[in-house]
Structure formats: structure tokens, C-alpha cells
Amino acid sequence: MIQRRDVFQAIADPTRRQIINMVAEKPLNVNAIAESFDVSRQAVSLHIKVLIECELLKIKKLGRERYCEAQLDQLKEVAIWVEQYRKHFESKLDNLETYLDKLKKERQHGK
């Protein structure tokens, strides 16, 4: 049975996030990606494999070259998850702002 990785696992690693950033701009061949890192080509290939399994990258073959192309739709899942926490923290900041405004008014009236 093949274990399906999820998008959160893919973006947990800084190298994989950097690979996503690189190919989001334009498709790159595997060698060009590997040259950007101080790890073995095999290590980069393993990161690319994880990104493919998470459907964040796909491979297109052009002649003998293999190009990695970004598929960023899967990041919607991350955006939705993060959004709920953004709303939570915005609410906390709004409460803090209200409290600070109250303190400021109290100090102004206390003078």
C-alpha cells in the first residue's frame, strides 16, 4: 500500500519550500534545481519525489530532460487552514486595540 503524503508534510521542510518557490516562477530541470543546493542530487531527488507525491510538482519530459512544474492548487488546503488562525489572531489584536483605547481614554480623563 502506498502511503499518501499530505501537503503539510511537503511544506514542513525548508528545502522543499525553496524548491516550490523556484519552480513556481518557471519550470526547471532537475539538474538546475539540484545545483541550487549544497546536498547531493539524490537528496534533492527525494525532496522532489515527496513534492510529486503531494501533487505540488509534476514532471514533464522534454527530450532527455525532466522538468519540474509547480501545481500550486494543493496549497489551497494550507491557505484554508492558516486562514482560521489568522481570523483568531486578528480577533485577539482587535481586543487588545480596544483595551489599549480604553486605557488611553481612562488616562486622558484622569489628568
C-alpha angles and dihedrals in degrees: 000000000000115000111229112220120211129228092251090061090051096053094042090083118073093214091056091047089052091050090051090051091050097051094038087073096048138336112274132193118247092250092054090052093047092051090060093064136066092225132086122283087242091058091050090048089055090052090049090050091055091049090051091049089052089049093240092118136031129194122233118190117217109179107308094338125095114210124198114220124190121243101189099172089094089065088071087081089058093045091053092049093048092046093065090057093044089058090048093053093043088055090051091049091048089053090049091049091051090049093049091049089052091051091048092052091047090052092048092051091044094060 
